[in-house]
Amino acid sequence: MRAGADARPRTAGPDASARPAVATVHEHITDAVKTPDLIRLTGDIVLARFETMKVYAALGAVRSLLRRGRVVPGQTLVDSSSGIYALALAMACHRYGLRCHIVASTTVDATMRAQLEILGATVDAMPPSQSLRLDQELRVRHVRRLLAERPDFHWMRQYHDQVHHEGYREFAELLTAALPRGPLTVVGAVGTGASTGGLARALRESGRSVRLVGIQPFGSVTFGSERFEDPEAIIAGIGSSIPFGNVRHELYDTVHWLDFRHAMAGAVGLLREHAVFAGLSTGAAHLTASWEAARDPGRLHLVLGADTGHRYAERVFTRHAEALDPAGLRPRTIASPADLRPPWSVMEWAGRAAPEAARTVEGDAPSPVPTVELLP
Ligand SMILES: Cc1ncc(COP(=O)(O)O)c(C=O)c1O
């Protein structure tokens, strides 16, 4: 029998469900969805399970820009997104009376697209590209072209503008109130780096000792796995084929690289073992945290669960019979990205700087003023 297919009770701590719940009336949906549910998976592992994690990033950024007078109500915010940031930005714009324009990749599905349109966001869907790199470059070029035509648009630059780290302070405060004091290991997948970076910085500034464990797919330039290919992993919304200024490499203690099948094993395992339906990056983080926690018993581990499983239903969950058994999976420990090998590698990153190919040099990160030379 597969692990977790039996019928034993699975709560690790005392049963709090008998106590009456305290409900809050929220003034806007963003206040409700921004806050994750904290779920104990084991004695040493707590999952922060978001409906959509980017609400902290988008709300924090929009509030900060409004406060500093960088944008004014009625203005249009534009950005390119392949997933959950688009919706979070549209919701933040809805809340603060701003307009929203999204340059979307083909991974923005019909459900997301319909929500964006009904929210009043305008959407430019880019044609499918042969690779993630072409897709990301095409979208950035399109934004630059738009800005040349509409200088009143504000480019959010979620990949580069540190303003996207700010909202995660609120998340850090929530964790400080909810988790016992003491050292913490934060385990999360890295896309723009704003969630893991913003959270770790805020928690460390508050005096907590935090070990930060980042997760990457194979095929991402961010931590040096670009020479591999794992096309299915792209759907997780993590990693990148272009350098991101928002990834602060020096914040990460450990990096894990996992392939699609391992992320899938973690996601299916999370549902099977803990009844939590979450996306691929959460699956990767869950598998990673289980391994990390087994090596460091007694230390609390926090898993970031960025989204629900709905977007991955066909590619992951309906294929559950093919999922690997997490109990049999182990990473290969490496000393340098040169030794990287699929399907799962781990390295003590120890605050190293960005690899050469992931550095954003002056003039490389998009500037708010469109540079005509880069137009096709
Ligand atoms: C599903 C999912 N998980 C994780 C991440 C990583 O978040 P961040 O961009 O804050 O690094 C993203 C980013 O888009 C995502 O879409």
Ligand as a Chemical Component Dictionary entry (heavy atoms), coordinates in Angstrom:
data_LIG
# 
_chem_comp.id                   LIG 
_chem_comp.type                 NON-POLYMER 
_chem_comp.pdbx_formal_charge   0 
_chem_comp.three_letter_code    LIG 
# 
loop_
_chem_comp_atom.comp_id 
_chem_comp_atom.atom_id 
_chem_comp_atom.alt_atom_id 
_chem_comp_atom.type_symbol 
_chem_comp_atom.charge 
_chem_comp_atom.model_Cartn_x 
_chem_comp_atom.model_Cartn_y 
_chem_comp_atom.model_Cartn_z 
_chem_comp_atom.pdbx_ordinal 
LIG C1 C1 C 0 3.081 29.224 -8.091 1  
LIG C2 C2 C 0 4.243 30.085 -7.692 2  
LIG N1 N1 N 0 5.042 29.685 -6.691 3  
LIG C3 C3 C 0 6.094 30.410 -6.291 4  
LIG C4 C4 C 0 6.403 31.610 -6.895 5  
LIG C5 C5 C 0 7.624 32.366 -6.439 6  
LIG O1 O1 O 0 7.358 33.601 -5.862 7  
LIG P1 P1 P 0 8.343 34.823 -5.980 8  
LIG O2 O2 O 0 8.107 35.452 -7.328 9  
LIG O3 O3 O 0 7.948 35.714 -4.857 10 
LIG O4 O4 O 0 9.746 34.313 -5.871 11 
LIG C6 C6 C 0 5.588 32.072 -7.935 12 
LIG C7 C7 C 0 5.875 33.333 -8.612 13 
LIG O5 O5 O 0 5.230 33.703 -9.575 14 
LIG C8 C8 C 0 4.482 31.284 -8.349 15 
LIG O6 O6 O 0 3.675 31.669 -9.348 16 
# 
loop_
_chem_comp_bond.comp_id 
_chem_comp_bond.atom_id_1 
_chem_comp_bond.atom_id_2 
_chem_comp_bond.value_order 
_chem_comp_bond.pdbx_ordinal 
LIG C1 C2 SING 1  
LIG C2 N1 SING 2  
LIG C2 C8 DOUB 3  
LIG N1 C3 DOUB 4  
LIG C3 C4 SING 5  
LIG C4 C5 SING 6  
LIG C4 C6 DOUB 7  
LIG C5 O1 SING 8  
LIG O1 P1 SING 9  
LIG P1 O2 DOUB 10 
LIG P1 O3 SING 11 
LIG P1 O4 SING 12 
LIG C6 C7 SING 13 
LIG C6 C8 SING 14 
LIG C7 O5 DOUB 15 
LIG C8 O6 SING 16 
# 
